Amino acid sequence: MYLLGQLPGTWRWMLGVSAVPAIIQFVLMLFMPESPRWLFMKSDKEKAILVLSKIYDIARLEDEIDHLSAAAEEELRKKKTVRYLDVFKSKEIRLAFLAGAGLQAFQQFTGINTVMYYSPTIVQMAGFQSNQLALLLSLAVAGTNAVGTIVGIYLIDHFGRKKLALSSLAGVIISLVLLSWAFISGSSASSSGVYGWIAVIGLALYIAFFAPGMGPVPWTLNSEVYPEQYRGICGGMSATVNWISNLIVAQTFLTVAELVGTGATFLILAGIAVLAVVFVILFVPETQGLTFLEVEQMWKERAWGSSLNTESLLEHGNSS
């Protein structure tokens, strides 16, 4: 309390305002329904159907109800508790977890939270020494993130998860290379003012490309890519991978920038984004329009092979 009392009034006000989103989230969570799967498991079918009816249209609703009913009966029959090690014992679950957790890791290692956490510092590194101007420019970057996320909500069901991720990463790579060039050229130029503005433009472009794609896609895909019995535990493990990756990148960015230079650091992030493109192409499936049963069958075919043609499932998903 003593330390809070020593802070300027503006800073105390800002700390108080930061509680507002948490309060709003708490209130909204009171109105959030339970998972339909959990309701089926608790034999509360009426509530489960009511929740599903808010998500799916009539044509899809009956299939989802039948699938959840069958899955709940099967899970109750088996009465098996999935453990962490079980995720790695089955080849198809390992592949699904690799796709989900890998996307979460690449989301962080391509530098998103580095940019969000350190955007005022990065702006000052670009040559803008005014604290007020650096803060205003970083707010513009944050605003771009908000707008881009809204755009992503529309694109993810119209463009497809995999295509959106690849398009997003392509833009991220271009933006990071532009940032790297601006910092490297600015450090060697007699006047770095122009390169400073190019760096700010690169930051804005980075967010504009990242927010609609690599922002929502990892979270969306992690809610769709796991077989029902493993969805909870794999989703939690993937989220843990995300936050551990976030911690690593956030704690090392300034140190790496000091050791090799800001431009070289952004070039390293661009290289990681190239690896992310390769990863998405090789390991991440398109889940748009697929039912959970189709996704589960797809992983079985990828793991063991099957008479069922995966491509037909993917085509069905893309045409839905």
C-alpha positions in Angstrom: 0.0 0.0 0.0 2.9 2.3 0.7 4.3 1.8 -2.8 0.9 2.5 -4.3 0.7 5.7 -2.4 4.0 6.9 -3.9 2.8 6.4 -7.4 1.6 9.5 -9.4 -2.2 10.0 -9.5 -2.3 9.1 -13.2 -0.6 5.8 -12.7 -2.9 4.9 -9.8 -5.8 5.7 -12.0 -4.4 3.4 -14.8 -3.9 0.6 -12.3 -7.5 0.9 -11.2 -8.9 1.0 -14.8 -7.1 -2.3 -15.5 -9.6 -4.0 -13.1 -12.5 -3.1 -15.3 -12.0 -5.8 -18.0 -11.7 -8.4 -15.2 -15.0 -7.3 -13.7 -16.7 -7.3 -17.1 -15.4 -10.8 -17.8 -16.5 -12.1 -14.4 -20.0 -10.8 -15.0 -20.2 -12.2 -18.5 -19.0 -15.6 -17.2 -22.0 -15.8 -15.0 -24.2 -15.9 -18.1 -22.0 -18.4 -20.0 -23.6 -21.8 -20.4 -22.0 -25.1 -19.5 -20.4 -27.3 -22.2 -23.0 -29.4 -24.0 -20.8 -32.4 -23.6 -20.5 -31.9 -19.8 -24.3 -31.5 -19.6 -24.8 -34.8 -21.5 -22.4 -36.5 -19.1 -24.5 -35.2 -16.2 -27.7 -36.5 -17.9 -29.1 -33.0 -18.4 -30.0 -33.5 -22.0 -32.6 -30.7 -22.2 -30.1 -28.0 -21.2 -27.5 -29.5 -23.6 -29.9 -29.3 -26.5 -30.8 -25.7 -25.6 -27.1 -24.8 -25.7 -26.5 -26.6 -29.0 -29.5 -24.9 -30.6 -27.8 -21.5 -30.1 -24.7 -22.8 -31.9 -26.0 -24.9 -34.8 -28.8 -24.7 -37.3 -31.5 -27.3 -37.5 -29.7 -29.3 -40.3 -26.6 -29.7 -38.1 -28.3 -29.9 -34.7 -29.6 -33.4 -34.9 -26.3 -34.8 -35.9 -24.5 -33.1 -33.0 -27.1 -34.3 -30.5 -26.7 -37.9 -31.8 -23.0 -37.7 -31.7 -22.9 -36.2 -28.2 -25.4 -38.8 -26.9 -23.3 -41.7 -28.4 -20.0 -40.2 -27.0 -21.5 -39.7 -23.6 -22.7 -43.2 -23.4 -19.4 -44.6 -24.6 -17.5 -42.5 -22.1 -19.7 -43.6 -19.2 -19.4 -47.2 -20.4 -15.6 -47.1 -20.4 -15.5 -45.0 -17.1 -11.9 -44.2 -18.0 -10.1 -41.1 -16.7 -7.7 -39.7 -19.3 -4.2 -39.0 -17.8 -1.5 -36.8 -19.2 0.7 -39.7 -20.2 -2.3 -41.2 -22.2 -1.9 -38.3 -24.7 1.5 -39.6 -25.8 0.6 -43.3 -25.9 -1.7 -43.1 -28.9 -0.2 -42.1 -32.2 -3.2 -40.2 -33.5 -3.5 -38.2 -30.2 0.2 -37.4 -30.4 -0.3 -36.0 -33.9 -3.3 -34.0 -32.8 -1.4 -32.6 -29.8 1.6 -31.8 -32.0 -0.6 -29.7 -34.3 -2.4 -27.9 -31.5 0.6 -27.3 -29.1 2.9 -26.5 -32.0 0.6 -23.8 -33.3 0.4 -22.3 -29.8 4.2 -22.3 -29.5 4.7 -20.7 -32.9 2.0 -18.1 -32.0 4.4 -16.8 -29.3 7.8 -17.5 -30.8 6.9 -15.4 -33.9 6.9 -12.5 -31.4 3.3 -11.3 -30.9 3.5 -10.6 -27.1 7.0 -9.2 -27.5 5.5 -6.6 -29.8 2.5 -6.0 -27.5 4.6 -5.9 -24.2 7.5 -3.8 -25.5 5.9 -1.7 -28.3 6.7 1.6 -26.5 10.3 0.4 -26.0 10.5 -0.7 -29.6 9.2 2.6 -30.8 11.8 4.4 -28.7 14.5 2.0 -30.1 13.4 3.2 -33.5 14.4 6.8 -32.6 11.3 8.3 -31.0 12.6 9.5 -27.7 9.4 11.3 -26.5 7.7 9.0 -24.0 4.3 10.5 -24.8 4.8 9.9 -28.6 6.1 6.4 -28.0 3.0 5.6 -25.9 0.6 7.1 -28.5 2.2 5.1 -31.3 2.1 1.9 -29.2 -1.6 2.6 -28.6 -2.1 2.7 -32.3 -0.4 -0.7 -32.6 -2.8 -2.0 -29.9 -5.8 -0.6 -31.7 -4.7 -2.3 -34.9 -4.6 -5.5 -33.0 -8.2 -5.1 -31.8 -9.5 -4.3 -35.3 -7.5 -7.1 -36.8 -9.0 -9.6 -34.3 -12.5 -8.5 -35.3 -11.7 -9.1 -38.9 -10.3 -12.6 -38.0 -13.7 -13.5 -36.5 -15.2 -13.0 -39.9 -12.4 -14.6 -42.0 -11.9 -17.8 -40.0 -15.2 -19.4 -41.1 -15.0 -18.0 -44.6 -11.4 -18.5 -45.5 -10.5 -21.6 -43.5 -8.2 -22.1 -40.5 -5.1 -23.4 -42.4 -5.3 -20.9 -45.3 -5.8 -18.0 -42.8 -2.8 -19.1 -40.7 -0.5 -19.4 -43.8 -1.7 -16.0 -45.2 -1.1 -14.4 -41.8 2.4 -15.9 -41.4 3.3 -14.7 -44.9 2.4 -11.2 -43.9 4.2 -11.6 -40.6 7.4 -12.6 -42.3 7.3 -9.6 -44.7 6.6 -7.3 -41.7 9.5 -8.7 -39.6 11.9 -8.4 -42.5 10.8 -4.8 -43.0 11.3 -4.1 -39.3 14.7 -5.7 -39.3 15.8 -3.7 -42.4 14.5 -0.5 -40.8 16.5 -1.0 -37.6 19.7 -2.2 -39.3 19.6 0.6 -41.9 18.6 3.2 -39.2 21.6 2.3 -37.0 24.0 2.9 -39.8 22.4 6.0 -41.3 23.3 9.6 -40.3 19.6 10.4 -39.9 17.4 7.6 -38.7 14.1 9.6 -38.7 12.8 8.0 -41.9 13.8 4.5 -40.8 12.1 5.2 -37.5 8.8 5.7 -39.2 9.4 2.7 -41.4 9.9 0.7 -38.2 6.5 1.9 -36.9 4.8 1.0 -40.2 6.4 -2.4 -39.9 5.1 -2.8 -36.4 1.6 -1.8 -37.5 1.7 -4.2 -40.5 3.0 -7.0 -38.3 -0.1 -6.6 -36.0 -2.4 -6.2 -39.0 -1.3 -9.5 -40.5 -1.0 -11.4 -37.2 -4.2 -10.4 -35.5 -6.7 -11.9 -38.0 -4.8 -15.2 -38.5 -2.2 -16.4 -36.0 -4.1 -14.6 -33.3 -7.4 -16.6 -33.3 -6.4 -19.7 -35.4 -4.4 -21.6 -32.7 -7.2 -21.2 -30.2 -9.9 -22.1 -32.6 -8.1 -25.2 -33.9 -7.3 -26.4 -30.4 -11.0 -26.5 -29.7 -11.7 -28.6 -32.8 -8.7 -30.8 -33.4 -8.8 -33.3 -30.5 -11.0 -36.4 -30.1 -13.7 -35.7 -27.6 -12.3 -37.8 -24.8 -9.0 -35.9 -24.9 -10.3 -32.4 -25.7 -10.2 -31.0 -22.2 -6.7 -32.3 -21.2 -5.1 -31.6 -24.6 -6.6 -28.1 -24.7 -5.2 -27.4 -21.2 -1.8 -28.8 -22.1 -1.7 -26.7 -25.3 -2.6 -23.5 -23.4 0.2 -24.3 -21.0 2.6 -24.5 -23.9 1.4 -21.1 -25.1 2.1 -19.4 -21.8 5.4 -21.1 -21.3 6.5 -19.9 -24.7 5.1 -16.5 -23.9 7.3 -16.4 -20.8 10.4 -17.5 -22.7 10.0 -14.9 -25.5 9.0 -12.0 -23.2 12.0 -12.7 -20.8 14.6 -13.1 -23.6 13.6 -10.4 -26.1 15.4 -7.4 -24.6 18.5 -9.5 -23.7 18.8 -10.9 -27.3 18.2 -7.4 -28.8 21.0 -6.1 -26.6 23.4 -8.9 -27.6 22.8 -9.1 -31.4 20.9 -5.9 -32.1 17.2 -5.1 -32.6 17.3 -5.6 -36.3 18.9 -9.1 -36.0 16.4 -10.0 -33.3 13.5 -9.3 -35.7 15.3 -11.3 -38.4 15.4 -14.3 -36.0 11.7 -13.9 -35.4 11.2 -13.9 -39.2 13.2 -17.1 -39.5 10.9 -18.7 -36.8 7.9 -17.6 -38.8 9.3 -19.3 -41.9 9.6 -22.5 -39.8 6.0 -21.9 -38.7 4.8 -21.9 -42.3 6.6 -25.3 -42.9 5.0 -26.6 -39.7 1.5 -25.6 -40.7 1.8 -27.1 -44.2 3.1 -30.4 -42.8 1.2 -31.0 -39.6 -1.9 -28.8 -39.3 -5.1 -30.1 -41.0 -8.0 -28.0 -42.2 -10.9 -28.5 -39.7 -13.4 -26.0 -41.2 -16.8 -27.6 -41.5 -15.7 -31.0 -40.2 -17.6 -32.8 -37.3 -15.7 -34.0 -34.3 -16.2 -37.6 -35.6 -14.7 -36.7 -39.0 -11.7 -35.0 -37.3 -11.1 -38.1 -35.2 -11.3 -40.3 -38.2 -8.9 -38.0 -40.1 -6.2 -38.4 -37.3 -6.6 -42.2 -37.4 -6.0 -42.2 -41.1 -2.9 -39.9 -40.7 -1.6 -42.2 -38.0 -2.4 -45.7 -39.3 -3.9 -45.4 -42.8 -7.5 -46.2 -43.6 -9.8 -47.1 -46.4 -11.5 -43.8 -45.8 -10.1 -41.0 -48.0 -9.1 -38.1 -45.9 -9.1 -35.8 -48.8 -12.9 -36.4 -49.2 -13.3 -35.3 -45.6 -11.3 -32.2 -46.2 -13.2 -31.4 -49.4 -16.5 -31.9 -47.5 -15.3 -29.6 -44.7 -14.2 -26.8 -47.1 -17.5 -27.0 -49.0 -19.6 -26.8 -45.9 
